[in-house]
Amino acid sequence: MNTPLEPHDPYLRTYTEPEVTSLLRELHERGKPFGIRWGSAAVNGATVDGRLLVDFGDTSVATLLNLLALLREAAQE
């Protein structure tokens, strides 16, 4: 497994709302076989220190990317 992203990683400031929305769609698709469903997850428009928040508990994009990394890894096994 790769090293998880930290919520304060400056790289996360480069993600736009359309990109994060696309990542959420990927999370929904990749998560289905594992029973992971966040139908209400969406970019909430709020930011913390320039980083977008995702609306499933106002988490950071880092959490979304870390979840996707785990699901992608699981798909390769």
C-alpha positions in Angstrom: 0.0 0.0 0.0 1.2 3.5 -0.8 1.7 6.0 2.0 -1.7 7.7 2.8 -2.1 11.3 1.9 -2.2 13.7 4.8 -5.1 16.2 4.9 -2.6 19.1 4.9 -0.7 18.0 1.8 -0.4 21.1 -0.4 -1.0 19.0 -3.5 -4.6 18.7 -2.5 -5.2 22.4 -3.2 -4.9 21.6 -6.9 -8.2 19.6 -7.1 -11.2 21.4 -8.6 -14.8 20.7 -7.8 -15.4 18.8 -11.1 -12.3 16.6 -10.5 -13.5 15.8 -7.0 -17.0 15.1 -8.3 -15.5 12.6 -10.7 -13.5 11.0 -7.9 -16.7 10.6 -5.9 -18.4 8.8 -8.9 -15.4 6.5 -9.1 -15.7 5.8 -5.3 -19.4 4.9 -5.8 -18.6 2.5 -8.6 -15.5 0.9 -7.0 -17.2 0.7 -3.6 -20.3 -1.1 -4.7 -18.8 -4.6 -4.6 -17.7 -4.0 -1.1 -21.0 -2.6 0.1 -19.5 0.9 0.4 -22.1 3.4 -0.6 -22.2 7.2 -0.1 -25.1 8.2 -2.3 -25.2 11.6 -0.6 -21.5 12.3 -0.8 -20.7 15.4 -2.8 -18.4 18.4 -2.9 -19.9 20.7 -0.3 -18.2 23.9 -1.6 -16.6 24.6 1.7 -12.8 24.8 2.1 -10.3 24.5 4.9 -7.0 26.3 4.1 -7.8 26.2 0.4 -8.7 22.5 0.3 -12.2 21.4 -0.8 -14.3 19.4 1.7 -16.4 16.4 0.7 -19.8 16.1 2.3 -19.8 12.8 4.2 -18.8 14.2 7.5 -17.0 17.2 6.0 -14.0 15.2 5.3 -11.0 16.3 3.2 -10.2 15.2 -0.3 -7.3 13.3 1.2 -9.8 10.9 2.8 -11.5 10.4 -0.5 -8.2 9.7 -2.3 -7.1 7.3 0.4 -10.3 5.4 0.2 -10.0 5.2 -3.5 -6.4 4.0 -3.2 -7.5 1.1 -1.0 -10.3 0.2 -3.3 -8.0 0.3 -6.4 -5.5 -1.9 -4.5 -8.3 -4.4 -3.6 -9.4 -4.6 -7.2 -5.9 -5.6 -8.3 -5.7 -8.5 -5.9 
